[in-house]
Every structure is written in C-alpha cells, then in structure tokens.
Amino acid sequence: MKKTNSHYILSIDIATIVKAAFTFFAALLSVFSLVGILTTFQNEYRLSSNSVNKATKNISGAVLYHLFTMENKLFLKEEPKDIRVPSLNEVLFQFATNIKMKDQRSLLGREIPGFSIYDGYILVAGKGTNYTNLPIESEPPKEVLSKEKEAPLKNTKDLETEKKQNPPLSTNEKQTVYLYFTHTHESYLPYLNGVNDPDAAQNSKLNVTKVGEILKSKLEEKGIGTYVDKTDIVDLLNKRGWDYGLAYQESRQVVASAMKRHRDLQYFIDIHRDSQRKNATTTRIHGKSYAKIAFIIGAEHPNYEKNAALATELHKRLEKKYPGLSRGVIVKQGKNTNGKFNQDLSDKAFLIEVGGVDNTMDEITRACEAFADAFSDYYWQAEKVNQSGETQRSKQ
C-alpha cells in the first residue's frame, strides 16, 4: 500500500494469492485423501489400540523406563543399570529386513516350509519349554476323520472306572466352568490299534472328551459346578463339507450359544491334545508320571492380555504345587494359526493342551487332578474377592 498526494493506492500481488490458494486446496485434498485411504483399509490393517500394542510389544519395560528418563531426569536415580537400548542401526536393520537380531526364527521362518507355525511366542516358560518343543496344532489327514475308516480301539478295559458320587457343589448347583473341544476327535496312540503317526491319532469314541469327563469330576470334587459340552465339531464339519481349518469357526457358534443359554458360566476352557511326543509332554512328580499341561492364548484380539493374565496365574499356582507340570503360557498369532481360539468371547477363556499323543489316561487323570487343585485355589480366592466387593457396595 503506497500513499500518493494524500490518497492510498492498494497493490495486490495476484500471483501470491493464487499460490496461497493452491497450497491450501492441495493440503486440504491431501488430508481428505489420507483419511480416505486409512478408512478403506481392512480392519486388521487400520491403526487402532491393538495396532499400537503390536508395534510396541517388543519394547521392554526397561527401555520404556529409559525413554522416561530422557524427559524427566529425576527418573535417572532409579534407572536399572543393565538396560540395553537398541541402537539406531539395529532398529533400521529390523525395519528394512524384518529380521530380529535376537530371534533366529525371523531369519528362517519365511524360508523353511512349515516353520511359520512358530510365529507365536512363549509368554511364560515352564520347565523344559523352549521354541523347539512348542505345542503343535497339526491337521490330521482327511481319511482318519471318517468314522468308517478310523482305527479300532485297544487297551480300554481299565478305562471304565466305577463312578463315585461327588460331594455337593459349593457353587449352589450352578455350573460355572464350561469345557468344550474344538478338535473333538484328538485321541491318544496307546489306545489306537495299528496307529503310529501322531497326525493320525484321531478317534470318534475315545478322545479328548474323555479328558473333559475326568476334569469335570475333579473340579466338582472341589465344589465347582462344571458343564461338559461334547458337541462333535468334526462331525459338524463333515456334514457341512467344511475343511478342518474351520473348526474354530464352528466351535465359536457352540460356545456363543452356550453363553446365552447358561448365564452362570464364567470360565471357558477348550481342551486339546498336543501332537508332540512323550518326552515333551510328560513329567515325573513324587515318583508318578503326569501328562504335562500347556496354556495357549490367542493374541489376535484387543483384550487378550486378560486371558493371558489368567493363564499365567494358573501356571504359577501349578508350578508352586506341582513343579514341572505346566509347560508354560504360549501366545499364538500369525497366518498359520487361528489367533483367537474364541477367546475374544470372554476375558476368562483359555485353551489347554493336556498331554500329547503318547500319554495314557492314568497320566492324564493325575494332570486333571493337579489342574483342578490349582484352579480351585484360584477360583475360590476370586469368588471371595468378588463377594467382598459386593458386600462393600451393598453397604454403600
């Protein structure tokens, strides 16, 4: 603006205005484009709290603490001395190659067929548990899933034990624990005539549902009402013409239906049998042979930490009373596993592998008795806390 003979002349640079307007509209278009791209992603690729959780799961608490010290120097006084902060080169190398320097599986997993089944990780390791003997979720050959072609049974004479009357339930006749079997026909080699292949250890008559019956009996001896759902998932798959890999989709409907019909149910346990051999699935405690128990948690849903915390607590209680019985808590995720195992339906759900293909019912019975012992300790302590909380609220 210039003053000439007491008049003002306003000069406007049209090129500057056009440039500013173009920049504004370009920025606006970029924002809308970015929002459009993000909202068209499939759910699993969208940014969410679960995405952040996955991105930060490999950052240790010690490293996070070190980051706090960079903002508040007062934290330096209590900083652990053995913190190792990843170098920039290490972070950039992992970002560029997807190879983790401390995890050899990241180097081999995409090159060796079948190795990706170990995409899960050990949250809590039991005695002897490592990445070479993780529970195996094998898919049986289609022919052994046919009832007409399954192997005859053997060594079953002593399995039919005399049923004893359990004491009255302490849960006021309510059934609060739900046992079910996604892989219903998983069986044990000692009872299958002519079968030696672990993947072929399948039977419609003697299988993990027998384990459920035993565990129900042991839990009810502790006063905990238990419901065993023997819905034959494999039979339902065969009738639908579905592949074995859809078993969890089928069992999900069964569990969801049970939750609606039985409002008293609190804990949901999917019972399986591992395909690992006896040296990995068996231990001796006080001179007796026990089938070992592994806890499996699916990590592909936002609230899996609650299920993991429950499994971890049960593992600790087993370790305290029966050292070596628990194989630990294994978290599974990735394209070659289900990743949820229906555990997103409840924050008190988990999967247990009871023994392996070589274990006997005597060994499994001891494992069930030990599990019921540890679980009942946890259950009644939790009930006591809940009742105390309800009493306090009623007084208020």
FENKAQUI-V138128 format. One record per pair of residues at least 6 apart in sequence whose C-alpha atoms are under 7 Angstrom apart, sorted by sequence separation. I is the first residue (numbers start at 1). GAP is how many residues later the second one is. D is the distance in whole Angstrom. If there is no record, write none. Layout:
I;GAP;D + I;GAP;D
This chain:
2;6;6 + 3;6;6 + 69;6;5 + 94;6;6 + 100;6;6 + 109;6;5 + 110;6;7 + 143;6;7 + 144;6;5 + 189;6;7 + 195;6;7 + 220;6;7 + 237;6;7 + 259;6;7 + 283;6;6 + 284;6;6 + 298;6;7 + 319;6;7 + 333;6;4 + 343;6;5 + 1;7;7 + 2;7;5 + 69;7;6 + 99;7;5 + 109;7;5 + 189;7;7 + 219;7;7 + 282;7;7 + 283;7;5 + 318;7;7 + 319;7;7 + 332;7;6 + 343;7;6 + 1;8;6 + 2;8;7 + 38;8;7 + 99;8;6 + 282;8;6 + 283;8;7 + 318;8;6 + 1;9;5 + 282;9;5 + 283;9;6 + 355;9;7 + 1;10;6 + 216;10;6 + 281;10;6 + 282;10;5 + 297;10;7 + 354;10;7 + 281;11;5 + 297;11;6 + 315;11;6 + 189;12;6 + 188;13;6 + 315;13;6 + 187;14;5 + 233;14;7 + 186;15;6 + 187;15;5 + 186;16;5 + 187;16;6 + 212;16;6 + 295;16;6 + 185;17;5 + 186;17;7 + 233;17;7 + 312;17;6 + 185;18;5 + 233;18;6 + 311;18;7 + 185;19;5 + 187;19;6 + 188;19;7 + 63;20;7 + 187;20;4 + 62;21;6 + 186;21;5 + 187;21;6 + 209;21;6 + 63;22;6 + 185;22;5 + 186;22;6 + 184;23;7 + 185;23;7 + 184;24;6 + 184;25;7 + 181;28;7 + 293;32;6 + 294;32;6 + 299;32;6 + 179;33;6 + 292;33;5 + 293;33;5 + 294;33;5 + 295;33;6 + 296;33;6 + 297;33;6 + 298;33;6 + 299;33;6 + 300;33;6 + 292;34;6 + 293;34;6 + 294;34;6 + 295;34;5 + 296;34;5 + 297;34;5 + 298;34;5 + 299;34;6 + 156;35;7 + 292;35;6 + 294;35;6 + 295;35;6 + 296;35;6 + 297;35;6 + 298;35;6 + 155;36;6 + 154;37;5 + 153;38;5 + 154;38;6 + 310;38;7 + 153;39;5 + 154;39;6 + 300;39;5 + 301;39;7 + 311;39;7 + 152;40;6 + 153;40;6 + 299;40;6 + 300;40;5 + 307;40;5 + 151;41;6 + 152;41;6 + 283;41;7 + 298;41;5 + 299;41;6 + 306;41;6 + 307;41;6 + 151;42;6 + 283;42;7 + 298;42;4 + 307;42;6 + 298;43;6 + 301;43;6 + 307;43;6 + 298;45;7 + 177;48;6 + 178;48;6 + 179;48;6 + 180;48;6 + 184;48;6 + 176;49;6 + 177;49;5 + 178;49;5 + 179;49;5 + 180;49;5 + 181;49;7 + 184;49;6 + 185;49;7 + 175;50;4 + 176;50;6 + 177;50;6 + 178;50;6 + 179;50;6 + 180;50;6 + 183;50;7 + 184;50;6 + 169;51;6 + 174;51;6 + 175;51;5 + 182;51;6 + 183;51;7 + 171;52;6 + 173;52;6 + 175;52;6 + 150;53;6 + 170;53;5 + 171;53;6 + 297;53;6 + 318;53;7 + 166;54;6 + 167;54;6 + 169;54;4 + 170;54;6 + 171;54;6 + 296;54;6 + 297;54;7 + 166;55;5 + 168;55;7 + 169;55;6 + 295;55;7 + 296;55;5 + 144;56;6 + 169;56;6 + 295;56;6 + 296;56;6 + 318;56;6 + 145;57;7 + 147;57;7 + 295;57;5 + 317;57;6 + 144;58;6 + 294;58;6 + 295;58;7 + 140;59;5 + 141;59;7 + 293;59;6 + 294;59;5 + 139;60;7 + 140;60;6 + 293;60;6 + 294;60;7 + 314;60;7 + 138;61;6 + 293;61;5 + 314;61;6 + 292;62;6 + 293;62;6 + 208;63;7 + 291;63;7 + 292;63;5 + 183;64;7 + 208;64;6 + 291;64;5 + 182;65;6 + 208;65;7 + 182;66;6 + 291;68;6 + 182;69;6 + 291;72;5 + 282;73;7 + 290;73;4 + 291;73;5 + 281;74;5 + 289;74;6 + 290;74;6 + 281;75;6 + 292;75;7 + 199;76;7 + 290;76;6 + 291;76;6 + 198;77;6 + 290;77;6 + 278;78;6 + 274;79;6 + 277;79;6 + 268;80;6 + 269;80;6 + 270;80;7 + 271;80;6 + 272;80;6 + 273;80;5 + 276;80;6 + 277;80;6 + 278;80;5 + 267;81;5 + 268;81;5 + 269;81;5 + 270;81;5 + 271;81;5 + 272;81;5 + 273;81;5 + 274;81;6 + 275;81;6 + 276;81;7 + 277;81;6 + 278;81;7 + 266;82;7 + 267;82;6 + 268;82;7 + 269;82;6 + 270;82;6 + 271;82;6 + 272;82;6 + 273;82;6 + 274;82;4 + 275;82;6 + 273;83;5 + 274;83;6 + 273;84;7 + 178;87;6 + 186;87;6 + 176;88;5 + 177;88;6 + 182;88;7 + 175;89;6 + 176;89;4 + 177;89;6 + 178;89;6 + 179;89;6 + 180;89;6 + 181;89;5 + 183;89;7 + 174;90;6 + 175;90;6 + 176;90;5 + 177;90;5 + 178;90;5 + 179;90;5 + 180;90;5 + 181;90;5 + 252;90;6 + 176;91;7 + 177;91;6 + 178;91;6 + 179;91;6 + 180;91;6 + 181;91;7 + 179;92;7 + 248;93;6 + 137;137;7 + 138;137;7 + 136;138;6 + 137;138;7 + 135;139;6 + 136;139;5 + 135;140;7 + 136;140;6 + 135;141;6 + 133;147;7 + 218;150;7 + 214;151;6 + 218;151;6 + 215;153;5 + 219;153;5 + 214;154;7 + 218;154;6 + 222;154;6 + 201;156;7 + 198;159;6 + 189;168;6 + 190;168;6 + 188;169;5 + 189;169;6 + 187;170;7 + 188;170;6 + 190;170;7 + 188;171;7 + 124;188;7 + 127;197;5 + 126;198;7 + 129;198;6 + 126;200;6 + 127;200;6 + 126;201;4 + 125;202;6 + 126;202;4 + 125;203;4 + 124;204;5 + 125;204;6 + 124;205;5 + 123;206;5 + 124;206;7 + 122;207;6 + 123;207;6 + 122;208;5 + 123;208;6 + 121;209;6 + 122;209;6 + 120;210;7 + 121;210;5 + 120;211;5 + 121;211;7 + 120;212;4 + 119;213;7 + 120;213;5 + 119;214;6 + 119;215;6 + 117;219;6 + 116;220;7 + 50;252;5
